[in-house]
Amino acid sequence: MTPSRFLDTPQVRALHGARVDELGAALSQGDPLADAVVLAFRELPPGEGWAQVRRGLEGRGAGATLHPAVGAFLEHAAATPAWVDWEVVDRAGALLLRAGPLGGLVLSLSSLPWGYASPAGNKPLALSGRLTEQAPRRLMETARFVHAVCVPGALHPGGDGAQVTLKVRLMHAQVRRLAWESGRWDAAAWGTPINQHDLVATTLLFSVVVLDGLRKLGLRVGPREAADYVHLWRYVGWLMGADAALLPSTEAGLLQVADLILVTQGAPDADSRALTAALLTFGLKSARTAWERRRVELTLPFSHAVAHHLLGHRMADGLGIPRASLGPVVPLLRRTLRVAETVRGLSSRAHRLAVARGDRAWRELIEEGLRGAPAEFHPPTRLARPPAA
């Protein structure tokens, strides 16, 4: 049976046809290859399964004995689909890199909130407690993942972006297993934890939602840039375990899927608002001095205003984001960016400088946020404790 979270109506079917059944069925489909690896971890001595995965991802597993599930997972991930165009993948990430801090703004104030808005899709994250309990680190890990896959060459087998993506995939599999075993997972309502439907939705958050946000803030995105960026994230989605058949190859196709997901899910719930609040106030948790805390407090109205601009008032209100009256702040940001974009478009050298500066800004943000600690993406060992009755 289709989980009750999926709001199937005649109006939806009239608009989306057979795609409705396809996406509805995906709510009950997981990721067998990654799930088998998580089960293998339990059969092996503590730490050995993860060590095998790491050695394999880093190309240090030649001649080593691997658990069959680990071997199958690594073999599949290394077999690049025929539709992948490496030239496109390697140049596509420059779009987000050149956006620099603006890309981080769109990620934190549009992509992630759109994900939290799903009242069922947000349940694995809410149960894991990884955002509400560890907001600063969780967000920096997300930034590390997004940046890693955008670096040229990093998604090739063995590359840093590919390694990070596959670690995220196994982290999802462990959360899926823990959710099943917790006794707190409502399969009739929510389907399979981190299912194929939600993996597709995650890919949309980092592709078409990012494109929409960058455009709304004034970044010029050419047709080829957009097509390249969609291609990059289609491959990343496949690496994360999503069925490529569920991921259209064009921006227009992805927007149709995004609309279908939006009209078949309910309104944001209490978990949506709790996750969004943790996201917007994570700087308060990570502040080390009174001045840092005050600085975060002073910038919150700006974040609220930009979030409403990117999400629209209806969605932002549903997520509990306060309305901020900052007058011309967003139009001023757009005008400033247009000037910068005009300068960038004058020469290929100016473009390369913009990409290099943006890349440096991403790296500095991640290094400062993680405070020198590596982002290992270890699968969690427990879920958050349920709230007291």
N, C-alpha and C positions, 0 to 999 in steps of 0.2 A: 504493500500500500504506500501511496505517496504520503510523506509526513505532513501533518496538519499545518506546518509553517508555510507551506506552499499554497498561496491563495489563487487557485485556478478558477477562472470565470469565463463565461462565453465571450465577454468583451476581449479578454486577454487572448483567447484562442483565435478570435477573428483577426487580431493584429499580428500574431506571431505563428500561427499554424502549428506544424509538426514540431517545431522547436520547443514548444511547451512540454510535450511528453519527453523529449530528449533531456531537457534540463531538469524536469521533475524526477526522472529516473536517476539522474546523477546524484541526487541527494542521498541515495542509499549505497553509493559506490565509494569505496575507499582507495587505498594505494597498496595492493597486495605485495609488491616487491619491498617497499619500505617497511610494511607491517611484519613481513617475515624476518627482516633484519632485527627489529626490536624484540621479536620472540627469541631469536638466536642469542641476543645479549644475555638472556636468562639461562641459556644452556651452557654458556662459557664462563670461565672464572671471572670474577669482578674486574671490570676495566678492559678485559681482553677483546671483547667485541668491538668496543669503540676504538681500541688501538689498531685492530685489523682494518677498520674503516679508514682511519687516518693514514695508515701506511699505504693503503690502496689509493686513496685520493691524491696523496703526495708522490706517487710513483715509486714508493719504497717497498712494494709488496712482491716484487719479482721473485719467483721461486718459493715464496712463503705459502704455508698451508692456510687457506681461508675456510671459514665456515661456508657451506654451500650457499646459504642465503646471502651472505656478504658478497661472495663471488658473483652471484647472479645479479645483485644490485649494481655492483661496480661495472660489470660487463655491459649491462643495459645502458647505463649512463654514458659509457664511453662510445656507444654505437650511435653516432650523430645521425639524426633523421635526414633523409635525402633532400628535404625541402629547405634545409638551413643553408643560407648564403653567408659564408664567413666574412666576405668583404663588407656586406651590409651590417652584420653583427658588430664588426670591429669599429665601424665608424658611427654607429647609431648612438652610442652612449655620450658622444660629444654634446648632444643637445642638453642633457641634464647637467653635464659637467660645466658647460659654459654658463648655465643658469646660476651656478654657485649657491649662495645663501637663499636665493629666490626659490631654488628647487627644494631646499629644506623647508622653506615656508609652506610651499604647496603640499609637500609630503605630510607635514604635521598638522596643517590647518584644513586640508581637504581630503587627501587620500585616506589617511588613517581614520578620521571621523566618519567618512562614508562607510568604511568597513565596520566600525562600531555600531552604526545605525541599524544593522541587521539584528533583529531581536532573537534570532536563532543562530545565525552565523557567528555572533559574538560569544556564544556560550563556552566554547573551548578556552578562549582567552580569559573569560571571567572566572571559569573554574580553576584554571591554572594559577591565577593570581599573579602572573608574571608582570602585568602592567600596574595593577593597583598596589602590589607589594614592592615591586622593583622598577618603578617607572623610569628613572633616569637611565639605568643600564639597558632595559628593554628597548627604549627608543634609540639609544646609540647603536645597539645591535642592528636595529632596522636600518638606520642610516648607513652602517657599515655594509650591510647586505646590498642595499640599493647602489651605493657607490661602487662596490666591488664588481658588480655585473656590468657597469658602464665603462670600465677601463678597457681600452683596446687590447685585445688578445686574452683578456682574463677569463673568457667563457670557453676557450678551447679546452679539451680534455686535460685535466691536471692543473689548469689555471686557477688563480685565486678565486675568481668569481664563480667558477664551476664548483670548486670545493665548498665555498660558503653556501651556495644554493643547495647542494646535496646534504650538507649538515642541517640546514633549515628543514629540508624534507624529512630527515630522520627525527628531528625535534618534533615535527608535526605528528609523525607516526607514534612517538612515545606519548604525546598528549592524547592522541586518539585511544591508545591502549589504556592509559590511566583513566580516561573518561569512561570507557566501557566498564572498567573494573570498580569504579567509585561508588556505584549504586545510586548516583545522582544524575545519570544521563537518561533523558526522556527520548528514547528512539522514536516513539510514535509521533512525537511533536517535532523533533529536530532532525531525524534521520541519522546517518552515520556521522560521527565527529570528524571535522575537517574533511568533508567529502569532496567528490569531484565538482559539484556545483560551487562549493565554497573556494576550492582551488582556482577555478575559473574566475570567480569574483575577485579573489586576491590579485590575479594577474591584471584584471581590469583596473584595479585601484592604482597600480604602478604604471599603467600604460595610458589608457584614454583619459582617466581622471587627472593624471599629471599633465597630459597635453592640454586639457581643458583649463586647468588652473594656471599654467604658464601663459596661455593666451589671454586669460582674463586679467592677468597682471601686466600684460603689455609685451611679453616676449614674442618676437617674430618667429613663427614656426612654419617653414616652407613645406610644400606638399611632400617632397622627397624625404625631408627630415622626419616628418610625421610617419610616413610609410616605413622608413628604416626603424624608427623607435618601436613601432608596433611589431615588426619582425623580430627585433631583439627580445621583446617581452614575451612573444609567443614561444621562443626557444627557452627562455627562463621558466615560463610556465610549464613547459614539457619537462624540463629538468626537475622542477618541483613536484612532479608526479601527475600533472593534469594531462588528460587525454587531448592530444592535439586536434582531434576531430571536433572537440567542443570549443576550440579556440579559433575563431575566424582569422583569416590572414590580412584583413583590411580594417582600417579604422571604422568605416561605415558599418561593417559587420559586427565589430566589437560593440559599437554604440547600440545596435539592435539588441544584442545579448544583455548589455547593461540595462536597457530599458525593460526588458523582460524580467530580469532579476528584481529591479526596483518595484515593478507593479505587482509582483507575486510575493512580496514580503510585507510583513506588518510594519507598524510605526515603531520608532525607537522606544525601548523600554528602560526600566531602571538601570539595568546593566549597561545599556548604551550610554546613559548619562554619567554613570560612575566611571566608566572607562574614559569618556571624553574629559571629565573633570580631572582625572589623574594625568591625562595627556597634557592638558593646558596648564596645569600647575606643577609639572614635574620639576621645573626650575626652582621652585620653593623647597623641594625636598633635597635637591642637590646643592643648594646654596651653602657656602662654607663660612660666609661672614654676614654681618647685618647689612652691609652695603650691597652685597650680591642679592640678598633677599629683597631689599628695597628696590633694586634695579628691576628685578623680575616683576614686582608688584606694579611698578610704573609702566612696564611694557605690556601688561595683560590687556588693557583696553585696546591697544593696537592689534593684538592677536585676535581679540573678539571681533573687532571691526573687519579684519581681513577674512576671518572665518565666515562671517555672514556674507561677505562679498563673494567668496568662492562657493559656498554651499547653498546660498539663498536663504532668505529669512525662515522659510518653512522648515527646512531641514535643521538649520542652526538652532531654531527655537525648540524643536523636538529633542535635540541633543542637550538642551539646557545651557546653551552658550549665551551669556548676557549680551544684550544689544548695547553697543558702544557708540557714542556720538562724537566722532573725531573729525567731523566736517570733511575737508578735502583731502584727507590723508591718503586714501586709495587712489583718487585721480592724480595726486601729486606723485605717488609712486609710479604710476603708469607713465606719466610724462617724463620722469627722470629715466625710466627704462627705455623709452623710445629714443631719447638722445643717445644713450649708451649703445642701443642697437644700430642706430644710424652710423655711429663711429665704427662699430664692429664690421658693418657691411662695406666699408670703404676698401678693404684689402684682405687678402688671405692671411697676411701677417697679423692684422688686428684680430681676426677670428681666432687664430692659434693662441694669441695672447689671452683672449677671453676664456678659451678652454683651459689654458694652463692656470690662470688665476682662479677660475672656478674650481678646478681640481684641487688646488692648494687649499682653498677655503673649506672644501669638504673634508680633506684630510686633517686639517687643524681642528675643525669642529669635532670630528670623531675622536681624535687623540685626546683633546681636552675633556670630552664627555666621558670617555672610558678611563681617564686618568692613568694612562699607561698600561692598564690591564688588557690582555688580549681578549678578543671576542671569540670564544671557542664554540659557541652554539651547542653546548652540551645538552643532550636530552634531559629534561627534568626528571627528578626521582619521585616527586610527589605533586599533588594538586594542593591548592590553597584549602585551608580548613573551612568547612561550611560556617556561615554566620550563626551565632548563638541564637537559640530559640527565644 
